[in-house]
Amino acid sequence: MRGGIIADGWQPETGMERITRFIVRWLITAAAVWVAAQLVSGIHLKGAGTTLAVALVLGLLNAYLKPLLVFGTFPLLIMSVGLFLIIVNTLLLATTAWFVGNFTTNFRIDGFWDAFWGAVVISVVSFLISRVFNPKRIARGVVGR
C-alpha cells in the first residue's frame, strides 16, 4: 500500500478475547490487592471471595471513574509530572473500601496513608505481574490466534 501503514497480522479483538483479557486483568488486580493487604498493616482483607470482589470493584472504578478523575485533575497531573496520579489511585482505593465496606466487614482500610501505600503497592505489583502474564497475549493464546 502506497503512503499507508500496513499492520501485518493485526486482527480485531473478538468477544471471547475481551472476556479472557478482562478475567486475566481481574485476577492480576486480585493478586495485587492481596499483596497490598499483606504488606500494608492498615489494609485488612479476609477471604478469597472478598479479594475477588475488591478487585472487581477496583477494576470497574479504574475503567469508568479514573478517566474522569484524570481529565478533571489534568492541570495537577501536568504540574506534578504525573505524581498526582498516585493521589487519584489512592482515592479510587479508598472509594473501593467504602463501597465494599457497605456490604461486608472483610475489607477495611484504616486511613489515608494506608490507602496511599496500598495504591502504590497495587500499582507496582499489577505492573510487574502484567509484564510476566500479559493479558492480551494470554487472551490471544486461549482463543487460539
Beta strands, then each sheet from edge to edge (+ up, - down):
strand 1: 43-45
strand 2: 107-109
sheet 1: 1+ 2-
end
